[in-house]
């Protein structure tokens, strides 16, 4: 990404750095809230974009549909008021919706594995140079949806 495109993008956002995160967020718990806060506070003056996984992509990756549909999950994340923007992910390909947003930084969850293996290379091949960072877990043995479902 050229310095000029970064500068013009930041001018639109009032100098704020775009940080993008991804997830299912099937019911928000303290681990999700901590993840959003870590990402938002990763750099001063940030603009947090949360990308919500599509129902059919969740099924393809996890083998089951989320308990809340994608629109309900968007509403939950918007309601928590930590994200500056909430969007639905791509349906067939995750790259185009990232390119459209043009984040400066992608913050991954501590356990995120889907789509991340060649993410930086795939984005760079499309003309987007982005910093990718991994956030720390928040009580990973407690606040994980797959574990919380067992105790419900």
Secondary structure, DSSP 8 states (H G I E B T S, - for coil): --HHHHHHHHHHTTS-EEEEEEE--SS--HHHHHHHHHHHTSSSSEEEEEEE--HHHHHHHHSS--SS-HHHHHHHHHHHT--SEEEE--SS-SHHHHHHHT-SEEEE-TT--TTTTTHHHHHHHTT---EEEE---SSTTTS-HHHHHHH-
